[in-house]
Amino acid sequence: MQELAAPSPRRSEWPTAKVVADALADPDWRPLPFAEFIVKVHGRCNLSCDYCYMYEMADQSWRTKPVAMTPLTIDRTAWRIREHLEAHPGIPVVEVILHGGEPLLVGAAALDRAANAFVAAGTDQTAVTLAIQTNGVLLDDDILAVLAAHQIRVGISVDGGREAHDRHRRYANGNGSHDAVMRGIDTLRRTGYAQLFSGLLCTVDLANDPIDVYESLLASAPPVVNFLLPHGTWATPPPGWAGADGGTPYADWLIPIFDRWYHSAPPPTRISLFEEIIALLLGGASRTEALGLAPVQAIVVETDGSLELVDSLKVTFDGAPATGLDVFRHSFDAAMLHPAVVARQRGLAALSPTCLACPVRDICGGGHYPHRYRPGSGFLNPSVYCADLFRLIEHINGRVVADLAARRERLNGTGR
């Protein structure tokens, strides 16, 4: 029998092996296969962002891992993906996200080789699509030619205008990266490549003016903007956090952007965070792991081939993402019954008592899994952003309900 994933190094903290036993005892539950493979093709970065969860937070395992994936590790990962898809033929499409560090540090030739390997991992029943998350600094003609050849969708991390962006996203010598990132975005948006641009990822910084940040992002004409709450836990709270009852600074920052965006006709871009909340309020399902109760079907492959849980867990404690598995000795199926994988597929059964009693539990879903961590109780807690999420959801709900009521009145007034 194949070895199963190892439990957390903090075995007394939730989720424990009992989560798996309870799930398997539920006749209505089955583990879902992975549909998103986050592949760390390069383990280092050309920037030195001070908030980076990869290098600046609790888990420092990057120091002992290879700088980049070898061709052998890439081929073995692709083989394991195909093995997984053949074992679970009901998935029409899966996504491989090339990640880092900074994935473009591998160079054009290695990127092309990796893309070929992962696309070839698809089967007659399941296609493999590719995406990449990059800081954008290395986007040039050679790289873009490879991205275009494989139709690799490109997400770029940028935190607003020059002052906002360069506060944190700097080179190791202290110089800001904004100008280089903007050059990369401009190159990507040229005719022939613009269809690859999947959007911008912006980490919220309370020191920045929200509307200034929003308008700076719009200047790049992104198809989608995703605002990311800085990673934090109950043990290491995010910047500006004032305690569970100390206000809602992050909601207060996001709400002016929502109001500006929501009342634009038409909205100049999509904003993932707001769209997800609106969809959930209207009875839809979540497409993100940070909100809602939809099961998470993602797994990370590190540069050495080790299988890890979502990499943002690095913010919690050293060793938190580890499963004890790797692509050389184990299939992806072996990770499907890891307690943390099961917990993130159990919906309401994996929420804390506080969350279960909350009126917005089905929208919030307990918040992003790493943000729930508290030493001793593990991840069976509300998000450290609980108050912010509640306020933001209630604000958006109020706007949506008012709009629906006004629309109903207009329709009634016309006799329709």
C-alpha positions as CSV (number, residue, x, y, z in Angstrom):
1,M,0.0,0.0,0.0
2,Q,1.3,3.4,-0.9
3,E,2.5,5.6,1.9
4,L,0.1,8.4,2.7
5,A,1.0,12.0,3.5
6,A,2.5,12.8,6.9
7,P,0.5,14.9,9.4
8,S,1.5,18.3,10.4
9,P,4.7,18.6,12.5
10,R,2.5,20.1,15.2
11,R,0.4,16.9,15.5
12,S,-1.7,18.1,18.4
13,E,-2.9,21.2,16.4
14,W,-5.9,21.0,14.1
15,P,-6.3,19.5,11.5
16,T,-5.3,16.1,13.0
17,A,-5.7,12.6,11.6
18,K,-9.2,12.6,13.2
19,V,-10.3,15.1,10.4
20,V,-9.5,12.4,7.9
21,A,-11.2,9.6,9.9
22,D,-14.3,11.7,10.3
23,A,-14.4,12.5,6.6
24,L,-13.9,8.9,5.5
25,A,-16.8,7.9,7.9
26,D,-19.1,10.3,6.1
27,P,-20.9,8.3,3.3
28,D,-21.6,11.5,1.4
29,W,-17.9,12.6,1.2
30,R,-15.2,11.6,-1.2
31,P,-11.8,13.2,-1.6
32,L,-11.5,15.3,-4.8
33,P,-8.5,15.0,-7.1
34,F,-6.2,17.9,-7.7
35,A,-7.0,20.3,-10.5
36,E,-4.4,23.0,-9.9
37,F,-0.7,22.2,-9.7
38,I,1.5,25.1,-8.5
39,V,5.0,24.2,-9.8
40,K,8.0,26.1,-8.3
41,V,10.2,26.1,-11.4
42,H,12.6,28.5,-9.7
43,G,13.1,28.9,-5.9
44,R,14.8,32.3,-5.8
45,C,13.8,35.8,-6.7
46,N,15.4,38.9,-8.3
47,L,13.5,41.2,-5.9
48,S,13.6,41.4,-2.1
49,C,10.1,42.3,-1.1
50,D,9.9,42.8,2.6
51,Y,6.5,41.2,3.0
52,C,7.3,38.0,1.0
53,Y,5.9,34.9,2.6
54,M,8.5,32.8,0.7
55,Y,11.6,34.3,2.3
56,E,10.7,36.6,5.1
57,M,8.3,34.6,7.2
58,A,8.2,31.6,9.5
59,D,9.0,28.8,7.1
60,Q,12.6,29.0,5.8
61,S,12.7,25.7,3.9
62,W,13.7,27.5,0.7
63,R,17.3,27.7,2.0
64,T,17.7,23.9,1.7
65,K,16.0,23.5,-1.6
66,P,17.5,23.6,-5.1
67,V,17.6,27.0,-6.8
68,A,15.6,25.7,-9.7
69,M,13.9,22.5,-10.9
70,T,16.1,20.2,-12.9
71,P,14.8,18.8,-16.2
72,L,14.5,15.4,-14.4
73,T,12.2,16.9,-11.7
74,I,10.1,18.7,-14.3
75,D,9.7,15.5,-16.3
76,R,8.8,13.5,-13.2
77,T,6.3,16.1,-12.1
78,A,4.7,16.0,-15.5
79,W,4.6,12.2,-15.4
80,R,2.9,12.3,-12.0
81,I,0.3,14.8,-13.3
82,R,-0.6,12.6,-16.2
83,E,-0.8,9.6,-13.8
84,H,-3.2,11.6,-11.6
85,L,-5.3,12.6,-14.6
86,E,-5.5,9.0,-15.8
87,A,-6.6,7.9,-12.4
88,H,-9.3,10.6,-12.3
89,P,-10.6,11.0,-15.8
90,G,-13.7,13.2,-14.9
91,I,-11.8,16.5,-14.9
92,P,-12.1,18.3,-18.3
93,V,-9.2,20.7,-17.6
94,V,-6.5,21.3,-15.1
95,E,-4.1,24.2,-14.6
96,V,-0.4,24.2,-14.1
97,I,0.8,27.5,-12.6
98,L,4.5,28.2,-13.0
99,H,5.6,29.9,-9.9
100,G,8.6,30.8,-7.7
101,G,10.4,32.7,-6.4
102,E,10.4,34.4,-9.7
103,P,9.7,31.7,-12.4
104,L,11.1,33.7,-15.3
105,L,14.6,33.4,-13.8
106,V,14.7,30.0,-15.5
107,G,15.1,31.7,-18.9
108,A,13.3,31.3,-22.2
109,A,14.8,27.9,-23.2
110,A,14.0,26.2,-19.8
111,L,10.6,27.8,-19.7
112,D,9.8,26.4,-23.2
113,R,11.0,22.9,-22.2
114,A,8.9,22.9,-19.0
115,A,5.8,24.2,-20.9
116,N,6.2,21.4,-23.4
117,A,6.4,18.8,-20.7
118,F,3.4,20.0,-18.8
119,V,1.1,20.4,-21.8
120,A,2.1,16.9,-22.9
121,A,0.9,15.6,-19.5
122,G,-2.7,16.1,-20.6
123,T,-4.8,13.1,-21.7
124,D,-7.6,12.6,-24.2
125,Q,-10.1,13.5,-21.5
126,T,-8.2,16.3,-19.7
127,A,-6.5,19.3,-21.1
128,V,-3.6,21.1,-19.3
129,T,-3.6,24.9,-19.4
130,L,-0.7,27.0,-18.3
131,A,-0.4,30.2,-16.3
132,I,2.5,32.1,-14.7
133,Q,2.7,34.5,-11.8
134,T,5.6,36.9,-12.2
135,N,6.9,40.3,-11.0
136,G,7.2,41.3,-14.6
137,V,10.7,42.5,-14.5
138,L,12.1,39.9,-16.9
139,L,9.4,40.1,-19.6
140,D,11.2,40.5,-22.9
141,D,10.8,39.4,-26.5
142,D,12.4,36.0,-26.0
143,I,10.3,35.2,-22.9
144,L,7.1,36.5,-24.5
145,A,7.7,34.4,-27.6
146,V,7.7,31.3,-25.4
147,L,4.6,32.4,-23.4
148,A,2.7,33.1,-26.7
149,A,3.8,29.7,-28.2
150,H,2.2,27.9,-25.3
151,Q,-0.6,30.4,-24.6
152,I,0.6,30.8,-21.0
153,R,-1.6,33.4,-19.2
154,V,0.5,35.9,-17.3
155,G,-0.4,37.5,-13.9
156,I,1.8,40.3,-12.7
157,S,2.4,41.5,-9.1
158,V,2.2,45.3,-8.7
159,D,1.2,47.3,-5.7
160,G,0.1,50.6,-7.3
161,G,2.0,53.7,-8.5
162,R,5.7,54.2,-8.0
163,E,5.7,55.3,-4.4
164,A,3.2,52.7,-3.3
165,H,4.8,49.9,-5.2
166,D,8.4,50.7,-4.3
167,R,7.7,50.9,-0.5
168,H,8.0,47.1,-0.4
169,R,8.8,45.7,-3.8
170,R,12.5,46.5,-4.1
171,Y,15.7,45.0,-5.3
172,A,18.1,43.7,-2.7
173,N,20.2,46.9,-3.1
174,G,17.2,48.9,-2.0
175,N,16.3,50.3,-5.4
176,G,12.6,50.2,-6.4
177,S,11.3,47.9,-9.1
178,H,8.3,49.9,-10.3
179,D,9.8,51.3,-13.5
180,A,11.1,47.8,-14.6
181,V,7.7,46.2,-13.8
182,M,5.9,48.9,-15.9
183,R,8.2,48.2,-18.8
184,G,7.4,44.5,-18.5
185,I,3.6,45.3,-18.5
186,D,4.0,47.6,-21.5
187,T,5.9,44.9,-23.4
188,L,3.2,42.3,-22.5
189,R,0.4,44.6,-23.7
190,R,1.9,44.9,-27.2
191,T,-0.1,43.6,-30.2
192,G,0.4,39.8,-30.3
193,Y,0.8,39.3,-26.6
194,A,-2.0,41.3,-25.0
195,Q,-4.3,38.2,-25.0
196,L,-1.9,36.6,-22.5
197,F,-2.3,39.3,-19.8
198,S,-4.5,37.7,-17.1
199,G,-4.4,40.5,-14.6
200,L,-2.7,42.2,-11.7
201,L,-2.1,41.0,-8.1
202,C,-1.9,43.9,-5.6
203,T,-1.1,43.4,-1.9
204,V,-3.0,45.8,0.3
205,D,-0.9,48.4,2.2
206,L,-2.8,50.6,4.6
207,A,-0.2,53.3,4.1
208,N,-1.3,53.8,0.5
209,D,-4.3,55.8,-0.5
210,P,-6.8,53.2,-1.9
211,I,-8.2,55.3,-4.7
212,D,-4.7,56.3,-5.8
213,V,-3.7,52.6,-5.9
214,Y,-6.8,51.7,-7.8
215,E,-6.4,54.3,-10.5
216,S,-2.7,53.5,-10.8
217,L,-3.6,49.9,-11.5
218,L,-6.3,50.9,-14.0
219,A,-3.6,52.7,-16.0
220,S,-2.3,49.3,-17.1
221,A,-5.7,48.3,-18.5
222,P,-5.7,45.0,-16.6
223,P,-8.5,42.5,-17.4
224,V,-8.6,41.6,-13.8
225,V,-7.3,43.0,-10.5
226,N,-7.0,40.9,-7.4
227,F,-6.4,42.6,-4.1
228,L,-4.5,40.4,-1.6
229,L,-4.7,40.8,2.1
230,P,-1.2,40.7,3.6
231,H,-0.5,37.3,5.1
232,G,-0.8,37.2,8.8
233,T,-2.0,35.0,11.6
234,W,-3.3,35.3,15.2
235,A,0.3,34.9,16.3
236,T,1.8,37.3,13.8
237,P,-1.0,39.7,12.9
238,P,-0.8,41.8,9.6
239,P,0.4,45.4,9.7
240,G,-2.0,47.8,11.2
241,W,-4.2,45.1,12.8
242,A,-5.6,46.3,16.1
243,G,-7.0,43.2,17.6
244,A,-10.2,41.2,17.1
245,D,-12.3,44.2,18.3
246,G,-9.9,47.0,17.3
247,G,-11.6,48.2,14.1
248,T,-11.6,47.1,10.5
249,P,-8.8,48.9,8.7
250,Y,-8.6,46.6,5.8
251,A,-12.3,46.7,5.0
252,D,-12.1,50.5,5.4
253,W,-9.3,50.5,2.8
254,L,-11.2,48.3,0.3
255,I,-14.7,49.8,0.6
256,P,-13.9,53.1,-1.2
257,I,-12.4,51.0,-4.1
258,F,-15.5,48.8,-4.2
259,D,-17.8,51.8,-4.2
260,R,-15.9,53.5,-7.1
261,W,-15.7,50.2,-9.0
262,Y,-19.3,49.1,-8.4
263,H,-20.9,52.4,-9.4
264,S,-18.8,52.7,-12.6
265,A,-20.8,51.9,-15.8
266,P,-19.4,49.7,-17.0
267,P,-16.7,48.8,-14.5
268,P,-13.3,49.4,-16.0
269,T,-12.0,46.0,-15.0
270,R,-13.0,43.0,-13.0
271,I,-12.0,42.8,-9.4
272,S,-11.8,39.2,-8.2
273,L,-12.4,39.8,-4.5
274,F,-15.6,41.8,-5.1
275,E,-16.9,39.6,-7.8
276,E,-16.5,36.5,-5.6
277,I,-18.4,38.1,-2.7
278,I,-21.2,39.2,-5.0
279,A,-21.4,35.8,-6.6
280,L,-21.6,34.1,-3.2
281,L,-24.2,36.5,-2.0
282,L,-26.3,35.7,-5.0
283,G,-26.1,31.9,-4.4
284,G,-23.1,31.1,-6.6
285,A,-20.0,29.1,-5.8
286,S,-16.6,30.4,-5.0
287,R,-13.7,30.2,-7.5
288,T,-11.1,31.2,-4.9
289,E,-9.6,29.5,-1.9
290,A,-9.8,32.7,0.1
291,L,-13.6,32.9,0.3
292,G,-16.6,30.5,0.4
293,L,-16.9,26.8,1.1
294,A,-16.0,25.3,-2.3
295,P,-13.4,22.5,-1.9
296,V,-9.8,23.4,-2.6
297,Q,-8.1,21.2,-5.2
298,A,-4.6,22.6,-5.3
299,I,-1.2,21.2,-4.6
300,V,2.4,22.7,-4.7
301,V,5.4,21.0,-6.2
302,E,8.7,22.5,-4.9
303,T,12.0,22.8,-6.7
304,D,13.2,19.5,-5.3
305,G,10.0,17.7,-6.3
306,S,8.5,17.6,-2.8
307,L,4.7,17.9,-2.6
308,E,3.6,20.8,-0.4
309,L,0.3,22.4,0.7
310,V,-0.6,25.9,-0.3
311,D,2.6,27.9,-0.1
312,S,1.1,30.8,1.8
313,L,1.2,28.5,4.8
314,K,4.8,29.5,5.1
315,V,3.5,32.5,7.2
316,T,2.4,30.2,10.0
317,F,5.3,28.1,11.3
318,D,8.4,26.3,10.0
319,G,7.5,23.2,8.1
320,A,3.8,24.0,7.8
321,P,3.5,23.3,4.0
322,A,5.4,20.0,4.2
323,T,3.6,16.7,3.4
324,G,6.6,14.3,3.5
325,L,5.8,13.3,-0.1
326,D,7.6,13.9,-3.4
327,V,7.1,13.2,-7.0
328,F,9.9,10.6,-7.2
329,R,8.4,8.3,-4.6
330,H,4.7,9.2,-4.4
331,S,1.7,9.8,-6.6
332,F,-0.5,12.9,-6.1
333,D,-3.2,10.6,-4.9
334,A,-1.0,10.0,-1.8
335,A,-1.6,13.7,-0.8
336,M,-5.4,13.6,-1.2
337,L,-5.8,12.3,2.4
338,H,-3.4,14.7,4.1
339,P,-5.4,16.2,7.0
340,A,-5.0,19.8,5.6
341,V,-6.1,18.8,2.1
342,V,-9.1,17.0,3.6
343,A,-9.9,20.0,5.9
344,R,-10.0,22.3,2.9
345,Q,-12.5,20.1,1.1
346,R,-14.9,19.6,4.0
347,G,-16.8,22.9,3.8
348,L,-18.9,23.6,7.0
349,A,-17.4,20.5,8.7
350,A,-14.0,22.2,8.8
351,L,-15.1,25.6,10.3
352,S,-14.7,26.7,13.9
353,P,-17.7,27.1,16.2
354,T,-17.3,30.9,15.9
355,C,-17.6,30.7,12.1
356,L,-20.5,28.2,12.2
357,A,-22.5,30.7,14.2
358,C,-21.7,33.6,11.9
359,P,-24.4,35.0,9.6
360,V,-21.9,35.4,6.7
361,R,-20.2,32.0,7.2
362,D,-21.2,30.7,3.7
363,I,-19.7,33.9,2.1
364,C,-16.5,34.2,4.1
365,G,-16.0,30.5,4.5
366,G,-13.7,31.2,7.5
367,G,-11.4,33.3,5.4
368,H,-8.1,32.3,3.8
369,Y,-6.9,29.1,5.5
370,P,-3.4,30.3,6.5
371,H,-4.9,33.4,8.1
372,R,-6.8,31.2,10.6
373,Y,-3.7,29.9,12.4
374,R,-3.3,30.3,16.1
375,P,-0.7,28.3,18.1
376,G,-2.3,25.6,20.1
377,S,-5.6,25.3,18.2
378,G,-4.0,25.3,14.7
379,F,-6.4,26.3,11.9
380,L,-9.7,25.7,13.6
381,N,-10.3,29.5,14.1
382,P,-11.8,32.4,12.2
383,S,-9.5,34.4,10.0
384,V,-7.4,37.0,11.7
385,Y,-9.3,39.3,9.2
386,C,-12.6,38.2,10.6
387,A,-13.9,41.6,11.5
388,D,-12.7,43.1,8.2
389,L,-14.3,40.4,6.1
390,F,-17.6,40.7,8.0
391,R,-17.7,44.5,7.4
392,L,-16.7,44.2,3.8
393,I,-19.3,41.5,3.1
394,E,-22.0,43.4,4.9
395,H,-21.2,46.6,2.9
396,I,-21.3,44.8,-0.4
397,N,-24.4,43.0,0.6
398,G,-26.1,46.3,1.4
399,R,-25.2,47.7,-2.0
400,V,-26.4,44.6,-3.9
401,V,-29.7,44.3,-2.0
402,A,-30.4,48.0,-2.5
403,D,-29.7,47.7,-6.2
404,L,-31.9,44.6,-6.6
405,A,-34.8,46.4,-4.7
406,A,-34.5,49.4,-7.0
407,R,-34.5,47.3,-10.1
408,R,-37.6,45.4,-8.8
409,E,-39.3,48.8,-8.3
410,R,-38.4,49.9,-11.8
411,L,-39.7,46.7,-13.3
412,N,-42.9,46.9,-11.3
413,G,-43.4,50.5,-12.4
414,T,-43.3,49.6,-16.1
415,G,-45.7,46.7,-15.6
416,R,-43.1,44.1,-16.5
